[in-house]
Amino acid sequence: MRRYKLLFRAFHFYVGLGGVESCPHSHIYRVEVVGDVPTNALEDLVAELSGRLLNDWEGLLYPEPTTENLAASIFRRLSRGGWRIRWVSVEEDGTVRSLYDGSDVWVSVRKSRPRRTAVCAVKGSFSPSGFAANLKDISALCP
């Protein structure tokens, strides 16, 4: 199996969080895929996601375009192509990273403060109301 690294900029917003997060804004997404996938399939995926509003992406499993939802959605999309995928991770601007392996999702949050960086990780099963509903709670885990 190979490790592929993809990079793209896209827009999204969250419904119900309020503030800046509820307005469309952009991020740089770093995606890693471990599996056996043709390069053209990955190039097509990046072309499809790059520069778009992720809330409107037809491939999204659940309405909120969180990193964990994107990781699970990309995993499913590539798996449906018949390729073997071990895991997919999605990182947003170097602060939040989610990894999905087909059954479990890991979410890590990085918070930088003067003279230290804290990294916290949470593991659980993926569901539409799971991590997306607890986004603020995950962030609060970091000291």
PyMOL commands that set and color helices and strands:
alter all, ss='L'
color gray80, all
select helices_A, chain A and resi 19-22+39-49+54-56+67-80+135-140
alter helices_A, ss='H'
color red, helices_A
select strands_A, chain A and resi 2-12+25-35+85-92+96-100+104-113+116-125
alter strands_A, ss='S'
color yellow, strands_A
deselect
rebuild
show_as cartoon
